[in-house]
Amino acid sequence: MKSPCVWKYSDDEMDYYETGCGESFIVLEGTPTENRMRFCAYCGRPLIVQLTERETARLLAWDDEKP
């Protein structure tokens, strides 16, 4: 199995993802996950999106609200 390509969101004005294989990718609407992207468009390896601090906090808050 190929090692994954980790994409990290860059929250500057350009609104793009830095890829683990050294490229940059812009998603026009939503996130790679919301757009069902499973593989890196550049290297073809399985895609993992690293959550931002804001996304992580939102998920943790949602988990705390569950019964």
C-alpha positions in Angstrom: 0.0 0.0 0.0 1.3 3.5 -0.9 1.9 5.9 1.9 -0.7 8.7 1.9 -0.3 12.2 0.6 -1.2 14.6 3.4 -2.8 17.9 2.4 -2.7 20.8 4.8 -5.0 23.8 4.5 -3.3 27.1 4.1 -5.6 29.8 5.6 -4.0 32.8 4.0 -5.7 34.9 1.4 -5.3 32.3 -1.4 -7.4 29.7 0.3 -5.5 26.6 -0.9 -4.1 23.2 0.3 -0.4 22.4 0.4 0.1 18.8 -0.7 2.5 16.3 0.8 4.1 15.9 -2.6 5.1 19.6 -2.8 2.3 21.0 -4.9 -0.6 23.4 -4.2 -4.3 22.8 -4.9 -7.3 25.1 -4.8 -10.8 23.7 -4.1 -13.4 26.1 -5.4 -16.3 24.9 -3.2 -16.1 22.8 0.0 -13.2 20.7 1.0 -11.4 17.7 -0.6 -13.4 15.5 1.8 -16.7 17.1 1.0 -15.9 16.7 -2.7 -15.1 13.0 -2.2 -11.5 13.3 -3.3 -9.7 10.1 -2.3 -6.4 10.4 -4.2 -3.9 13.2 -4.7 -4.4 14.8 -8.1 -0.6 15.1 -8.5 1.0 11.9 -7.2 -1.9 9.6 -7.2 -1.4 8.4 -3.6 -4.3 8.0 -1.1 -5.3 11.5 0.2 -5.5 12.5 3.8 -6.6 16.0 4.7 -5.0 17.4 7.9 -7.7 19.2 9.9 -7.2 22.8 10.9 -7.4 23.9 14.5 -10.9 25.4 13.8 -12.2 22.2 12.3 -10.8 20.1 15.1 -12.4 22.4 17.7 -15.7 22.2 15.9 -15.6 18.4 15.8 -14.7 18.2 19.5 -17.6 20.5 20.4 -20.0 18.5 18.3 -18.8 15.3 20.0 -19.4 16.8 23.5 -23.0 17.6 22.5 -23.8 14.0 21.6 -25.9 12.1 24.3 
